């Protein structure tokens, strides 16, 4: 059965063209729902040997890892731990950093999954100024401040602190041949790896904020109940954070009786079950549409980059790798959008979040 009959049809070619137009507007610094935040990579590694720390802050959990790099480039993990991230304001963030700091560290790489304005730190490293809170974090005392300076304050050491958001770090988690990064999990975003003025840069486009696509009643309901109404509309129809809510609203409007879902994992599980045919078909339709919309954005990015023969994307996110038929449906829609077969490859990199944090220092 064609699952899309349960949802209004979308013109994915038009959405792709709108995405390209918005991206071109953003690059020219004209009004756009997309961003074009250029992050300049250091022309040489910040650190080539010594003990360094990588930290991931942004989702529900944190990761802190300490590594030693020998003079021959051998990497040894000295310690690694994860846990539940506390709600962040300035005092809590400093306490967290002090609790987990390693006094031997000569540099820190921080994967900071919140909105920042990029800048260059005192050692030539990527850095950023916090510009918005996220989820339930208040960010009191953090907004408007340089994140690298906050880390140096907590460590009480004047050392390089390289900071970037999860999209940028993901682009640095591979072998350096990648063209872009994709996050499709609790949130949604895309990043571009390119060259500007003969320098390699990574561009965060805040793809979740794209808004040039049809808005249905369910999106209006989700948006009105969200933390930031009117913003990140594309993310609200794609990401795992909102898909269960979309199912609940759509099931109600279609008269499908099913207990409310709370997570995208439950939605994906329902997509595999056939005991409740109508609920199963709706779950599949929602997962399929999410993947098709991601494909439209990827196609836009690919065409914007002048359709290279090979376009490799590092992908991250539970929706992308565990969602029902998700990656397969992305490739199906890419083909329907005229993207040559095998031109776009989405690949997984193990431990990409923390590897990207270290990549800020070592690449």
C-alpha positions as CSV (number, residue, x, y, z in Angstrom):
1,X,0.0,0.0,0.0
2,X,1.1,3.5,-0.8
3,X,1.4,5.0,2.7
4,X,1.5,8.6,1.5
5,X,-2.3,8.5,0.8
6,X,-2.8,9.2,4.5
7,X,-1.0,12.5,4.3
8,X,-1.5,15.3,1.7
9,X,0.9,14.9,-1.2
10,X,3.9,17.2,-1.3
11,X,5.8,18.5,-4.3
12,X,9.4,17.5,-3.3
13,X,10.9,19.0,-6.5
14,X,9.4,22.4,-5.6
15,X,10.6,22.0,-2.0
16,X,14.1,21.2,-3.3
17,X,14.1,24.3,-5.5
18,X,12.9,26.5,-2.6
19,X,15.7,25.1,-0.4
20,X,18.3,26.0,-3.1
21,X,16.8,29.5,-3.4
22,X,16.9,30.1,0.4
23,X,20.5,28.8,0.6
24,X,21.6,31.2,-2.2
25,X,19.9,34.1,-0.3
26,X,21.6,33.1,2.9
27,X,25.0,33.0,1.2
28,X,24.4,36.5,-0.2
29,X,23.4,37.7,3.3
30,X,19.9,38.4,2.2
31,X,16.8,37.6,4.2
32,X,16.4,33.8,4.3
33,X,15.0,31.1,6.6
34,X,18.4,29.4,6.3
35,X,21.7,30.6,7.8
36,X,25.2,30.7,6.4
37,X,27.5,30.6,9.4
38,X,31.0,30.2,8.2
39,X,33.4,28.4,10.5
40,X,37.0,28.8,9.5
41,X,39.2,25.8,10.2
42,X,42.7,26.3,11.5
43,X,45.2,26.0,8.7
44,X,47.2,23.5,10.9
45,X,46.3,21.3,13.9
46,X,46.0,23.2,17.1
47,X,47.6,20.2,18.9
48,X,49.9,17.5,17.5
49,X,51.0,15.9,20.7
50,X,50.1,15.9,24.4
51,X,47.0,15.2,26.6
52,X,43.8,16.8,25.3
53,X,40.2,16.6,26.4
54,X,37.1,16.2,24.3
55,X,33.7,17.2,25.6
56,X,30.2,16.8,24.2
57,X,27.4,18.9,25.6
58,X,24.0,19.3,23.9
59,X,21.7,16.3,24.1
60,X,20.4,14.5,27.2
61,X,23.7,13.0,27.9
62,X,27.3,14.4,28.0
63,X,30.5,12.7,27.0
64,X,33.9,13.6,28.4
65,X,37.0,11.9,27.0
66,X,40.7,12.4,27.7
67,X,43.3,11.3,25.1
68,X,47.0,11.2,24.8
69,X,48.6,11.9,21.4
70,X,52.2,10.7,21.1
71,X,54.9,12.5,19.1
72,X,54.3,9.8,16.4
73,X,50.6,10.5,16.3
74,X,49.4,7.4,18.2
75,X,46.2,8.1,20.1
76,X,45.5,6.5,23.5
77,X,42.3,7.0,25.4
78,X,43.1,7.6,29.0
79,X,39.6,8.0,30.3
80,X,36.0,8.3,29.0
81,X,32.7,8.8,30.8
82,X,29.1,9.7,30.1
83,X,26.2,10.8,32.1
84,X,23.0,12.9,32.3
85,X,23.7,16.5,31.4
86,X,22.5,19.0,34.1
87,X,20.2,21.9,33.3
88,X,22.7,24.7,32.3
89,X,23.2,28.2,33.5
90,X,26.6,29.8,33.9
91,X,27.2,28.5,37.5
92,X,26.1,25.0,36.6
93,X,28.2,24.9,33.4
94,X,31.3,26.1,35.3
95,X,30.7,23.5,38.1
96,X,30.3,20.8,35.5
97,X,33.5,21.7,33.7
98,X,35.5,21.9,36.9
99,X,34.2,18.5,38.0
100,X,35.3,16.9,34.8
101,X,38.5,18.8,33.9
102,X,41.8,17.1,33.6
103,X,44.6,19.4,34.8
104,X,47.0,17.7,32.4
105,X,45.1,18.8,29.3
106,X,46.9,21.2,27.0
107,X,43.8,21.9,25.0
108,X,40.0,21.2,25.0
109,X,37.7,20.5,22.1
110,X,34.0,21.2,22.9
111,X,31.1,19.9,20.8
112,X,28.5,22.4,22.0
113,X,25.1,21.6,20.5
114,X,23.4,25.0,20.9
115,X,23.1,28.1,18.8
116,X,26.3,30.1,18.6
117,X,27.8,32.9,16.5
118,X,31.2,31.8,15.2
119,X,34.4,33.6,16.1
120,X,38.1,32.8,16.2
121,X,39.7,32.1,19.6
122,X,43.0,33.5,20.9
123,X,45.0,30.5,19.6
124,X,43.4,30.5,16.1
125,X,40.9,27.9,17.1
126,X,37.2,27.9,16.3
127,X,35.1,29.4,19.0
128,X,31.6,30.8,19.4
129,X,29.3,33.2,21.3
130,X,26.1,31.6,22.7
131,X,23.1,33.2,21.1
132,X,20.1,31.1,22.2
133,X,19.0,28.7,24.9
134,X,17.5,25.4,24.0
135,X,15.0,23.0,25.5
136,X,14.7,23.5,29.2
137,X,18.2,25.0,29.7
138,X,17.9,28.6,30.9
139,X,21.5,29.6,29.8
140,X,21.3,32.5,32.3
141,X,24.7,34.1,32.4
142,X,25.8,32.1,29.3
143,X,24.0,34.0,26.5
144,X,26.2,36.6,24.8
145,X,29.4,35.1,26.3
146,X,32.3,33.4,24.5
147,X,32.1,29.7,25.3
148,X,35.9,29.2,25.1
149,X,36.4,31.9,27.7
150,X,33.9,30.1,30.0
151,X,35.9,26.9,29.7
152,X,39.2,28.6,30.3
153,X,37.7,30.2,33.4
154,X,36.5,26.8,34.7
155,X,39.9,25.2,34.0
156,X,41.8,28.2,35.4
157,X,44.3,27.8,32.5
158,X,45.0,29.9,29.4
159,X,44.8,27.0,26.9
160,X,43.3,26.6,23.4
161,X,39.6,25.8,23.6
162,X,38.0,24.9,20.3
163,X,34.2,25.1,20.2
164,X,31.6,24.4,17.5
165,X,28.1,23.0,17.4
166,X,27.2,19.4,16.6
167,X,26.8,19.9,12.9
168,X,30.3,21.3,12.5
169,X,31.9,18.7,14.8
170,X,30.2,15.9,12.8
171,X,31.8,17.2,9.6
172,X,35.2,16.9,11.3
173,X,34.6,13.3,12.5
174,X,35.6,11.6,9.3
175,X,38.7,11.3,7.1
176,X,38.5,14.7,5.6
177,X,37.0,13.7,2.2
178,X,33.4,14.4,3.2
179,X,31.2,17.1,1.5
180,X,28.6,17.6,4.2
181,X,27.1,16.5,7.5
182,X,23.6,15.5,8.4
183,X,21.9,15.2,11.8
184,X,18.5,13.5,11.7
185,X,17.5,12.5,15.2
186,X,16.0,14.5,18.0
187,X,16.8,17.5,15.9
188,X,17.6,18.2,12.2
189,X,20.4,20.1,10.5
190,X,22.9,20.1,7.6
191,X,26.4,21.4,7.3
192,X,28.6,22.0,4.2
193,X,32.3,21.4,3.9
194,X,33.8,23.7,1.2
195,X,36.6,26.1,0.4
196,X,36.5,29.9,0.6
197,X,39.4,32.1,-0.4
198,X,41.6,28.9,-0.6
199,X,40.8,28.0,2.9
200,X,38.7,25.0,4.1
201,X,35.6,26.0,5.9
202,X,32.5,24.3,7.4
203,X,29.2,26.1,7.1
204,X,26.3,25.6,9.4
205,X,23.0,26.4,7.6
206,X,20.5,25.7,10.4
207,X,18.5,23.6,8.0
208,X,15.8,22.9,10.6
209,X,14.7,26.6,10.3
210,X,13.8,26.2,6.6
211,X,10.1,27.3,6.1
212,X,9.4,27.3,2.4
213,X,7.2,24.2,2.3
214,X,3.5,23.5,2.8
215,X,2.3,23.9,6.4
216,X,-0.5,21.7,7.6
217,X,-2.8,21.9,10.6
218,X,-0.8,19.4,12.6
219,X,2.3,21.5,12.1
220,X,0.4,24.5,13.3
221,X,-0.6,22.6,16.5
222,X,2.9,21.4,17.1
223,X,4.4,24.9,16.5
224,X,1.9,26.6,18.8
225,X,2.9,24.2,21.6
226,X,6.7,24.4,21.0
227,X,9.3,26.4,23.0
228,X,9.9,28.7,20.0
229,X,6.7,29.2,17.9
230,X,7.4,30.3,14.4
231,X,10.9,29.0,14.3
232,X,12.5,25.7,13.1
233,X,9.3,24.6,11.2
234,X,11.2,22.2,9.0
235,X,12.6,20.5,12.0
236,X,9.1,20.2,13.5
237,X,7.9,18.1,10.6
238,X,11.1,16.0,10.3
239,X,12.8,15.4,13.6
240,X,12.2,12.7,16.2
241,X,11.4,15.2,18.8
242,X,8.1,16.0,17.1
243,X,7.0,13.0,15.0
244,X,5.2,11.3,17.9
245,X,3.2,14.4,18.5
246,X,2.4,14.7,14.8
247,X,1.1,11.1,14.9
248,X,-1.1,11.8,17.8
249,X,-2.7,14.9,16.2
250,X,-3.1,13.2,12.8
251,X,-4.5,10.0,14.2
252,X,-7.1,12.1,16.0
253,X,-8.1,14.0,12.8
254,X,-8.4,10.7,10.9
255,X,-10.4,9.0,13.5
256,X,-7.7,6.4,14.2
257,X,-8.0,5.1,17.7
258,X,-4.5,4.4,19.2
259,X,-2.9,5.2,22.6
260,X,-0.8,8.4,22.3
261,X,2.9,8.0,21.4
262,X,5.6,9.9,23.2
263,X,8.8,9.1,21.3
264,X,10.0,8.6,17.7
265,X,11.2,5.1,18.9
266,X,7.6,4.2,19.6
267,X,6.6,5.5,16.2
268,X,9.3,3.4,14.5
269,X,8.2,0.3,16.5
270,X,4.6,0.9,15.4
271,X,5.8,1.1,11.8
272,X,7.0,-2.5,12.1
273,X,3.8,-3.8,13.7
274,X,0.8,-4.9,11.6
275,X,-1.7,-5.7,14.4
276,X,-3.3,-2.3,14.0
277,X,-3.2,-1.7,10.2
278,X,-4.5,1.9,10.2
279,X,-2.1,3.1,12.9
280,X,0.7,1.1,11.3
281,X,0.1,2.7,7.9
282,X,-0.1,6.2,9.4
283,X,3.2,5.6,11.3
284,X,4.9,4.5,8.1
285,X,3.5,7.5,6.2
286,X,4.9,9.9,8.8
287,X,8.3,8.2,8.8
288,X,8.4,8.1,5.0
289,X,7.5,11.8,4.7
290,X,10.2,12.8,7.2
291,X,12.8,10.9,5.1
292,X,11.5,12.3,1.8
293,X,11.8,15.9,3.2
294,X,15.3,15.2,4.4
295,X,16.0,13.9,0.8
296,X,14.6,17.1,-0.6
297,X,17.0,19.2,1.5
298,X,20.0,16.9,0.6
299,X,19.1,17.2,-3.1
300,X,19.0,21.0,-2.7
301,X,22.5,20.9,-1.0
302,X,23.8,18.6,-3.8
303,X,22.5,20.9,-6.6
304,X,23.7,24.0,-4.8
305,X,27.2,22.4,-4.7
306,X,26.9,22.1,-8.5
307,X,26.2,18.3,-8.6
308,X,29.6,16.8,-8.0
309,X,30.3,13.2,-9.1
310,X,30.7,12.2,-5.4
311,X,28.9,13.8,-2.5
312,X,29.6,12.0,0.8
313,X,27.7,13.0,3.9
314,X,28.5,12.0,7.5
315,X,25.2,11.1,9.1
316,X,24.2,11.0,12.7
317,X,21.0,10.5,14.6
318,X,18.7,7.7,15.8
319,X,16.0,8.5,13.3
320,X,18.5,8.2,10.4
321,X,20.0,4.9,11.4
322,X,17.2,3.2,13.3
323,X,14.0,4.8,11.9
324,X,11.7,2.5,9.9
325,X,13.0,2.4,6.3
326,X,14.5,5.8,6.9
327,X,17.8,5.8,5.0
328,X,16.3,3.6,2.2
329,X,13.5,6.1,1.7
330,X,16.0,9.0,1.6
331,X,17.8,7.2,-1.3
332,X,14.4,6.4,-3.0
333,X,13.4,10.1,-3.0
334,X,16.9,11.3,-4.1
335,X,16.5,9.1,-7.2
336,X,13.0,10.5,-7.8
337,X,14.4,14.0,-7.6
338,X,16.9,13.1,-10.4
339,X,20.0,12.7,-8.3
340,X,22.3,10.1,-10.1
341,X,22.5,6.8,-8.4
342,X,25.5,6.5,-6.0
343,X,26.3,10.2,-6.3
344,X,25.2,10.8,-2.7
345,X,26.5,8.5,0.0
346,X,25.5,8.8,3.7
347,X,27.9,7.1,5.9
348,X,28.2,6.4,9.6
349,X,31.3,7.2,11.7
350,X,31.7,5.5,15.0
351,X,31.7,7.8,18.0
352,X,31.2,10.8,15.7
353,X,30.2,13.2,18.5
354,X,33.3,12.9,20.6
355,X,35.6,12.3,17.6
356,X,34.3,15.6,16.1
357,X,35.2,17.4,19.4
358,X,38.7,16.1,19.1
359,X,38.7,16.9,15.4
360,X,38.4,20.6,16.3
361,X,41.9,20.4,17.8
362,X,43.7,17.8,15.6
363,X,42.5,18.6,12.0
